[in-house]
Structure formats: C-alpha cells, structure tokens
C-alpha cells in the first residue's frame, strides 16, 4: 500500500490501495500549475534521465526523503485504521508531504478503507529508479513498487478482499511541487500496472 495508484469506490478497488496510491485535490491553500502530461512508463524507460547538478541532487534527495515519510504515515494509517482527521487540513499528518489532488486521493483512500472496515497488512517496497526531470518548482521521478508481501483484509474476519491476479511489481511516475512555504510536496502520480520493473 503505497501512495500511488488511481482507483474507484468498490471494495476491490479499495483493496488495491497503494501510497504512494500516487494520484490526487484539496487540502492545500497553494496551487501548483499542472503538467501538460506526466511521461508514460515506456517513455521513462527509453530515456536515462537528466544529469543533475549537486544542488539538484540534494533537492531530489530531500524530496524523496519526504516521500518516504509520506509513505510511512500512509502505511501506518492503512494498517491501523487510525488517521488524524482534524478539520484543518494543514494540521493533518499528510499535509507536510503531500498536496493538491494527491493528498485528497490518499485521504479518500484512507477514508474508504475505514468506512469499509478494511486494513492493509504487509509492507510494500518502493525504490527510486530514476529522476525524469528537475526544475525550480517541479520534480518528476520514476519509482518501482513491489506489493508482493501486502494484502487488504477485512478488519474483523482477516479475510483478503484483494482482487486476484494483480501485477504486484510495477512502475509509478510521481511529481513533487515546491510550495510557497519552501516545502516539496508530492502532488501527482501515474501507476502503470500493465508494466513491470
């Protein structure tokens, strides 16, 4: 369960929640311009990525550390069913690390799990594969998610509700944006479950 894939409202879809669930709208006062389109996984694989300056590498490292913290909060909430739903979105645990549509999507996923009496078990592995682009206000990266050791279960019965046959190792393209408070927040994602990594 990582913040990184788009889903519907069905139980099966909620069972496939992933952090990075990486997709996406509310909770932030600052607005970032939307990219024209995130690169597809196929396009990402064809390009080795940009050569980064030392400053750019430090920026990417800091943003990726923030993603790992975001993922940890999201995983813990999905596994325990507990999340601080304070009325002020800027005081919620995910706010420091996620923004825009992505934060809204992650919180919606956590809300659906809770409403349907589901919890996640196991811990996925998310590995940064490469940097796609870096600018003064945006970072795009490709990560690999390995969900093989995870499941979504009914909290009471402990029975799995996950749809069978899902690809458990897949690429995810993520975008972080620089906010006016000088924090990098992860704001968008695209999961390619048809591909492997």
N, C-alpha and C positions, 0 to 999 in steps of 0.2 A: 504494500500500500504506500504509494508514493504520490506526491502531488503532481500528477502529470497526464491524465487522460480524460477525454470528454465522455460523458455518459448520460443516459436518460433517467427516468424516475423509477424504473422497475426494480424489483428486488434483485434480479440477476445483475442488472447494471450497477446497483449499489454495491453488490458483492465484488465487483471488479474494480473498486476504487483503487486508485494508485496515486501519491504526493507527488510526487510530485504530482496523480491527478494533475497534470500540469495545465490545465486550461482555466475560470475566468471572469465580477463587476461591482463593485460597491465597496464601501468601507474605507475609501481613501478620499481625502479632500483634494489632493493634487491629481491633475490629469496628465497623462503622457500621450504623445502622438502615437497612433497605431502604425505598425509597419505595414507596408503595402501587402506583404505576404511573408510568412516565415518560409525558409527554404525547406524543401522536401528532404526526407532522409536520403533519397537517391542522389539529389544534388549535393548534399553534405558529404556523402561518401566519395564523390568524384573530385572534391577539392581538398587539398591538405590544410587549408586554413591560412590565415594571415600570419606573418612574422610579427611578434609582439615586442614592443619596447619593454624595458624593465618596469616602467610606470604602468603600462597596460597590463603586464603580467601580475603585478601586485594588485591592481584593481580587480582583475578576473579572480585571483586567489581569494580576495576579501569577499567578493560577491558569491563565490562558490561555497565559502565557509558559511555565509548567511543562508545559502540554500540548504546546507546540511543541518543547520539549526532549525530552519523551517520544517524540513523533513522529519526531524526528531519530534517536534511539537505535534505535527500532524499524525505521525505514527502513534505516539503515546495517546492522543485523543481517540484515535480509531480503535486502539487496543483496550482502552479503559472505559470508553463511552463518556469521558468527562472532558469538558471544554468550558472555559470561562466566557459565557455569552453576555457579558456586560453590555448595557445599551450603547455605550460609547465605543464604536468600532476601533478607535485609535488606542483603546486600552485592552483590546483582545490580544491573546498570545501571538497570533499570526501576523499582526499588523506591522511589526518591526521588520518582517522578512518578505511579506507578500503585499501586493497591491492590485487595485483595479479588478478586472474580471477574474483574474486568477485567485485572488483572495476570496471573492464571492463564490467561486466554484468550489474551492476547498471547504469553505464553511458550509455550503449547501450539501456537499458530500457527507460531512460530519453530522449535519442535521438529519439527513436521510438514514444514516446508519442508526442513529439514536432513535428516531421515530419507528424504524422497522425492527428494533431490538437486535441489531447485528453488531458484531465486533470483529476486528481483524486479529489474526494470530500469525506469528512468524514475523520475520524482518527481511524486507527486500534489500537488495544491494543496488546502489546507484553509483555508477562510475562515470566521471567526466571523461569523455572520449576526445573531444577537441573543441577549440574555440572557432566559431564560424565568423564572427565579426565583433569588433570593439569600436565604439565611438565615444564621444564625450558624454553621451546620455543613454547609451544602449549597449548591452552585451548580449550576444546570441551564442549559445553553446549547444553541442550535441552530447547527450549522456546515454548510457546504456543501463537499462533497468532489468534486473534479474529477480523475478517474482516467484521463482520455483518453490521457495520454502514458506510461502504465505497462503492463507485461505481466509475466507469470510464465513463466519459461522453464526448460527442463531445463539444469542446470549444464554438462553435457558436450556436448550436441548444440546448445544455444542455441535449440531449437525451442520455440515457445509451447505451453503446456498450458492456457491460459485458455479457459473456455467462451465460445463466440461469442455475440454479441447482448446482452451485459450492458449495463445502464444505466451509463454512465460518469460521470454527474453527478447527485448525489443528496444529500438532507439526512440529517444524523445528529444525534440528540439525545444529549448527553453529560452525565454528572453527576459532579461532584467532591465529595469529602467532606473535612472538616477532621479531621486525626488528632491524637492526644494530643501528638505531637512538634511541633505547630503548623504542619505542612506540609499543603497541599492536594494530595490525590492523586485522580486520575481513577479512578473506581470502577465506572462502568456506562455503557452506550451502547445506542442503538437506531438501526439503519440502516433507512431506507425507500427501497429500491431501486426501488419502484414509482413513486416521485415524482421530480420533478426540481427543481433550484434554480438 
